[in-house]
Amino acid sequence: MNKHYDKELSEKTVPELISMHQLVPPYMASAWKEIPKKYTLKQFRAIAEILLALSKDNEWKAKCILLDEWINDGSVLGVISRLSYQGVGVVQKVLTMRSGSLSKQNKMYLADVCQQHAERAYKYYKKAAYDDDSEAQYQYACLLESGMGVSKDLAQATVWYRISAKGNNEKALFRLGAAFQNGDLFDQDYSNAVYYYTLAANEGHGLAQCLLGFCYEQGYGVNKDMSNAIACYRRSVESDCPFGFALLGACYFFGKGIKEDKEKAFSLLYEGARKGSKDCQWQLGLCYHHGAGTDQNDSEAEYWLKESADAGDLNAQSFLEQFYKERQN
């Protein structure tokens, strides 16, 4: 449990906390009222903290909470799936990540619980979407894209992402940018990706700021410009985007467009690693292993490499395997 929120998450304040931070949007109020109040205080605290993490676009934090303690709790997984589309995505990811440790029967049960909750959420998102709520329009588009709670319909998903984007919804703007970059909803077009990333970045979307910077660094859809790239990475860090810490840290580490400063790089990577970025965690492990920007410490290196590897980072998994082989020799 994150100590930062521990005082807020007391027995008397959990419902107030959820309301105060608007963790459940107004159009989902009825869905929240349908949630049985039979859960334990510990479950409510977990639900509140996961919703709080998702409200700040910190999926890493939400995944860590679920993986640490709640992966087998269908009640918690179901509530998160009903109240937040991002929650649906996070639940899907953690079930996949832990598929080897879950029995087939339990995995099917948990997936079915989440599907049922998503189906119940669908009607609330749809109604609010037609009532011109840009956030609901985005969430509705996400459900149509994923097929959770409704038949998958990519054409309609695209329509609703565009409608939401017209309301300057930063998540919808970001999704359109990512769709053009990845070529998954449209033909790949980096110029359009930069266009939508710029709009989302101006609305304060941390990951959009980060990926816009990456486009400037690599020259995707725009002329290469390391000054603009670093400016975007700085904005991303100010927005508390964990991936931004990794990219800005790499600039300081290698002296890309900025004076090399390995201690500054280490500080950024450490902060990003603590926020749950697997990219920062594996790079931080390398810093500790090689004594770059900090004292050499293989115990710390192993800890952070393992954190990153457990989160699915292939670089960390490969390096950790080599790390153990070197130790044996």
VEXRO-448378 format. One line per 4 residues: number of its first residue (from 0); their letters; for each residue x, y, z of C-alpha. Coordinates in Angstrom, 2 decimals, always signed. Layout:
BEGIN
NUM> A> X,Y,Z | ...
//
This chain:
BEGIN
0> MNKH> +0.00,+0.00,+0.00 | +1.40,+3.39,-1.01 | +2.26,+5.25,+2.19 | +1.54,+8.58,+0.49
4> YDKE> -2.18,+7.82,+0.50 | -2.26,+5.78,+3.71 | -3.68,+8.54,+5.90 | -6.40,+9.31,+3.35
8> LSEK> -7.39,+5.67,+3.03 | -8.83,+5.33,+6.52 | -11.99,+3.41,+7.35 | -14.13,+6.54,+7.42
12> TVPE> -12.74,+8.20,+4.32 | -12.59,+5.53,+1.60 | -15.99,+6.42,+0.03 | -15.23,+10.14,+0.46
16> LISM> -11.79,+9.66,-1.10 | -13.32,+8.01,-4.16 | -15.77,+10.90,-4.48 | -13.24,+13.64,-3.70
20> HQLV> -10.75,+12.56,-6.35 | -13.58,+11.83,-8.80 | -12.18,+8.33,-9.20 | -15.65,+7.28,-10.29
24> PPYM> -16.94,+9.79,-12.89 | -20.48,+11.15,-12.47 | -21.90,+9.03,-15.29 | -20.70,+5.90,-13.46
28> ASAW> -22.29,+6.88,-10.14 | -25.13,+4.40,-10.63 | -22.66,+1.64,-11.43 | -20.77,+2.45,-8.23
32> KEIP> -24.00,+2.26,-6.21 | -24.58,-1.22,-7.64 | -21.29,-2.44,-6.15 | -22.06,-4.49,-3.03
36> KKYT> -20.78,-2.84,+0.14 | -19.82,-6.19,+1.63 | -16.12,-5.79,+0.85 | -13.58,-5.57,+3.62
40> LKQF> -11.82,-2.31,+4.43 | -8.66,-3.76,+2.90 | -10.45,-4.46,-0.38 | -11.96,-0.97,-0.48
44> RAIA> -8.55,+0.54,+0.19 | -7.06,-1.48,-2.69 | -9.90,-0.45,-5.04 | -9.47,+3.22,-4.09
48> EILL> -5.72,+3.17,-4.61 | -5.95,+1.35,-7.95 | -8.56,+3.84,-9.19 | -6.38,+6.69,-7.94
52> ALSK> -3.38,+5.32,-9.83 | -5.46,+4.91,-13.00 | -6.85,+8.44,-12.68 | -3.22,+9.61,-12.90
56> DNEW> -2.57,+7.31,-15.91 | -0.15,+5.26,-13.81 | -0.91,+1.75,-15.03 | +2.40,+0.54,-13.62
60> KAKC> +1.25,+1.37,-10.08 | -2.14,-0.27,-10.61 | -0.51,-3.43,-11.98 | +1.89,-3.59,-9.04
64> ILLD> -0.98,-3.40,-6.53 | -2.91,-6.16,-8.30 | +0.13,-8.39,-8.77 | +1.33,-7.94,-5.20
68> EWIN> -1.86,-9.06,-3.49 | -5.08,-9.00,-5.48 | -4.48,-11.12,-8.57 | -6.66,-13.94,-7.21
72> DGSV> -9.44,-11.72,-5.85 | -12.27,-11.79,-8.39 | -14.22,-9.19,-6.40 | -11.51,-6.54,-6.68
76> LGVI> -10.70,-7.39,-10.31 | -14.39,-7.22,-11.19 | -15.00,-3.83,-9.56 | -11.98,-2.33,-11.31
80> SRLS> -13.21,-3.77,-14.63 | -16.64,-2.22,-14.13 | -15.57,+1.26,-13.06 | -12.61,+1.94,-15.34
84> YQGV> -11.84,+0.87,-18.90 | -8.16,+1.30,-18.09 | -8.89,-1.12,-15.28 | -10.12,-3.66,-17.84
88> GVVQ> -6.83,-3.35,-19.71 | -4.74,-3.62,-16.56 | -6.66,-6.70,-15.38 | -6.16,-8.35,-18.78
92> KVLT> -2.42,-7.64,-18.61 | -1.91,-8.98,-15.08 | -3.89,-12.12,-15.85 | -1.64,-12.68,-18.87
96> MRSG> +1.50,-11.95,-16.86 | +0.52,-14.45,-14.18 | -1.01,-17.04,-16.49 | +1.67,-19.54,-15.54
100> SLSK> +0.92,-19.30,-11.82 | -2.88,-19.42,-12.15 | -4.80,-22.62,-12.65 | -6.74,-22.81,-15.92
104> QNKM> -10.00,-22.97,-13.99 | -9.19,-19.94,-11.84 | -7.99,-17.91,-14.82 | -11.22,-18.67,-16.72
108> YLAD> -13.27,-17.72,-13.65 | -11.45,-14.40,-13.18 | -11.70,-13.55,-16.90 | -15.44,-14.33,-16.83
112> VCQQ> -15.99,-12.10,-13.78 | -14.23,-9.21,-15.51 | -16.21,-9.73,-18.72 | -19.50,-9.64,-16.80
116> HAER> -18.53,-6.40,-15.08 | -17.45,-4.85,-18.39 | -20.83,-5.76,-19.89 | -22.58,-3.94,-17.06
120> AYKY> -20.31,-0.92,-17.53 | -20.99,-0.74,-21.27 | -24.52,+0.67,-20.93 | -23.28,+3.54,-18.71
124> YKKA> -20.46,+4.46,-21.08 | -22.78,+4.35,-24.10 | -25.46,+6.55,-22.54 | -22.94,+9.15,-21.37
128> AYDD> -21.15,+9.04,-24.74 | -24.38,+9.97,-26.52 | -24.90,+12.68,-23.89 | -21.68,+14.29,-25.20
132> DSEA> -19.33,+13.42,-22.30 | -15.87,+13.32,-23.91 | -14.37,+10.99,-21.28 | -17.27,+8.55,-21.64
136> QYQY> -16.88,+8.76,-25.43 | -13.26,+7.73,-25.04 | -14.10,+4.86,-22.66 | -16.90,+3.72,-24.98
140> ACLL> -14.47,+3.70,-27.92 | -12.02,+1.62,-25.86 | -14.69,-0.99,-25.15 | -15.61,-1.14,-28.84
144> ESGM> -11.94,-1.57,-29.75 | -11.24,-4.30,-27.21 | -14.55,-6.19,-27.44 | -14.89,-6.17,-23.65
148> GVSK> -18.57,-6.02,-22.74 | -19.63,-5.57,-26.38 | -18.90,-6.99,-29.82 | -15.61,-5.65,-31.18
152> DLAQ> -16.14,-2.90,-33.77 | -12.96,-1.09,-34.84 | -14.77,+1.17,-37.30 | -17.11,+2.48,-34.59
156> ATVW> -14.23,+2.68,-32.11 | -12.41,+4.98,-34.52 | -15.51,+7.16,-34.90 | -15.87,+7.59,-31.15
160> YRIS> -12.15,+8.27,-30.60 | -12.46,+11.11,-33.13 | -15.63,+12.45,-31.48 | -13.95,+12.39,-28.06
164> AKGN> -10.84,+14.06,-29.52 | -12.99,+16.94,-30.80 | -13.79,+17.59,-27.14 | -10.01,+17.82,-26.49
168> NEKA> -9.96,+14.61,-24.48 | -6.24,+14.03,-23.99 | -6.58,+10.24,-23.88 | -8.50,+10.12,-27.16
172> LFRL> -5.97,+12.46,-28.78 | -3.17,+10.23,-27.55 | -4.88,+7.05,-28.78 | -5.28,+8.53,-32.26
176> GAAF> -1.60,+9.51,-32.26 | -0.59,+6.00,-31.17 | -2.89,+4.47,-33.80 | -1.17,+6.45,-36.55
180> QNGD> +2.27,+5.61,-35.16 | +1.57,+1.88,-34.77 | -0.68,+1.49,-37.80 | -3.24,-0.52,-35.85
184> LFDQ> -6.44,+1.49,-36.54 | -5.19,+3.43,-39.58 | -2.38,+3.13,-42.09 | +0.88,+4.13,-40.42
188> DYSN> +1.43,+7.86,-40.75 | +4.03,+9.54,-38.52 | +2.99,+13.05,-39.58 | -0.51,+12.44,-38.23
192> AVYY> +0.98,+10.75,-35.15 | +2.99,+13.90,-34.42 | -0.11,+16.03,-35.01 | -2.20,+14.17,-32.44
196> YTLA> +0.67,+13.70,-29.98 | +1.19,+17.47,-30.07 | -2.48,+18.12,-29.30 | -2.48,+15.55,-26.48
200> ANEG> +0.81,+16.90,-25.11 | -0.65,+20.41,-25.02 | -3.53,+19.00,-22.96 | -0.96,+17.67,-20.46
204> HGLA> -0.81,+13.97,-21.44 | +2.53,+12.78,-20.07 | +3.07,+9.81,-22.37 | +2.12,+11.90,-25.42
208> QCLL> +4.77,+14.44,-24.38 | +7.24,+11.59,-24.07 | +6.47,+9.97,-27.44 | +6.37,+13.35,-29.17
212> GFCY> +9.90,+13.86,-27.87 | +10.88,+10.46,-29.22 | +9.53,+11.46,-32.66 | +11.70,+14.59,-32.55
216> EQGY> +14.71,+12.53,-31.44 | +14.31,+9.93,-34.20 | +12.94,+12.20,-36.93 | +9.62,+10.35,-37.21
220> GVNK> +7.11,+12.57,-39.03 | +9.16,+15.66,-38.22 | +12.72,+16.93,-38.65 | +15.18,+15.63,-36.06
224> DMSN> +15.52,+18.14,-33.24 | +17.16,+17.09,-29.97 | +16.38,+20.43,-28.32 | +12.67,+19.86,-28.87
228> AIAC> +13.03,+16.20,-27.89 | +14.61,+17.09,-24.55 | +12.02,+19.82,-23.95 | +9.28,+17.23,-24.48
232> YRRS> +11.00,+14.74,-22.17 | +11.25,+17.42,-19.47 | +7.53,+18.18,-19.81 | +6.82,+14.46,-19.54
236> VESD> +8.85,+14.21,-16.34 | +7.01,+17.23,-14.95 | +3.78,+15.38,-15.79 | +5.13,+12.45,-13.75
240> CPFG> +5.21,+10.02,-16.70 | +7.52,+7.13,-15.72 | +8.69,+6.50,-19.31 | +9.76,+10.15,-19.54
244> FALL> +12.23,+9.56,-16.72 | +13.77,+6.71,-18.73 | +14.22,+8.73,-21.93 | +15.47,+11.90,-20.26
248> GACY> +17.76,+9.77,-18.09 | +19.20,+8.17,-21.23 | +19.91,+11.62,-22.69 | +21.90,+12.58,-19.61
252> FFGK> +23.63,+9.19,-19.45 | +24.88,+9.25,-23.06 | +25.10,+13.02,-23.50 | +22.47,+13.09,-26.26
256> GIKE> +21.65,+16.73,-26.98 | +22.73,+17.67,-23.49 | +25.91,+17.59,-21.40 | +26.66,+14.08,-20.14
260> DKEK> +25.86,+13.72,-16.44 | +25.66,+10.15,-15.19 | +24.72,+11.17,-11.65 | +21.77,+13.16,-12.98
264> AFSL> +20.88,+10.18,-15.19 | +20.99,+7.87,-12.18 | +18.75,+10.22,-10.18 | +16.13,+10.30,-12.96
268> LYEG> +16.24,+6.54,-13.47 | +15.92,+5.93,-9.74 | +12.86,+8.18,-9.51 | +11.26,+6.53,-12.54
272> ARKG> +12.03,+3.06,-11.20 | +10.31,+3.88,-7.91 | +7.27,+4.96,-9.89 | +7.13,+1.53,-11.52
276> SKDC> +8.76,+2.08,-14.93 | +10.26,-1.23,-16.05 | +12.46,+0.71,-18.53 | +13.94,+2.75,-15.69
280> QWQL> +14.26,-0.31,-13.49 | +16.41,-2.28,-15.91 | +18.60,+0.74,-16.75 | +18.95,+1.46,-13.03
284> GLCY> +20.05,-2.15,-12.55 | +22.78,-1.59,-15.13 | +23.90,+1.58,-13.34 | +24.27,-0.31,-10.07
288> HHGA> +26.00,-3.25,-11.78 | +28.57,-1.06,-13.54 | +28.81,+1.64,-10.87 | +27.68,+4.32,-13.31
292> GTDQ> +26.48,+7.48,-11.58 | +26.48,+5.65,-8.25 | +28.51,+3.19,-6.20 | +28.72,-0.32,-7.62
296> NDSE> +26.22,-2.55,-5.84 | +25.23,-5.93,-7.29 | +22.57,-6.53,-4.63 | +20.74,-3.38,-5.75
300> AEYW> +21.41,-4.30,-9.38 | +19.81,-7.70,-8.92 | +16.80,-6.22,-7.13 | +15.98,-3.69,-9.86
304> LKES> +16.74,-6.05,-12.73 | +14.39,-8.60,-11.17 | +11.67,-5.96,-10.73 | +11.94,-5.07,-14.42
308> ADAG> +12.16,-8.71,-15.56 | +9.07,-9.63,-13.51 | +7.23,-6.76,-15.21 | +8.02,-8.35,-18.58
312> DLNA> +11.01,-6.33,-19.82 | +12.92,-8.55,-22.25 | +16.17,-6.59,-21.89 | +16.13,-7.09,-18.14
316> QSFL> +15.27,-10.78,-18.48 | +18.21,-11.33,-20.87 | +20.67,-9.35,-18.77 | +19.52,-11.00,-15.55
320> EQFY> +20.15,-14.43,-17.09 | +23.68,-13.35,-18.00 | +24.08,-11.77,-14.55 | +23.35,-15.11,-12.84
324> KERQ> +25.70,-16.98,-15.18 | +28.52,-14.57,-14.32 | +27.82,-15.03,-10.63 | +28.07,-18.81,-10.94
328> N> +31.44,-18.50,-12.65
//
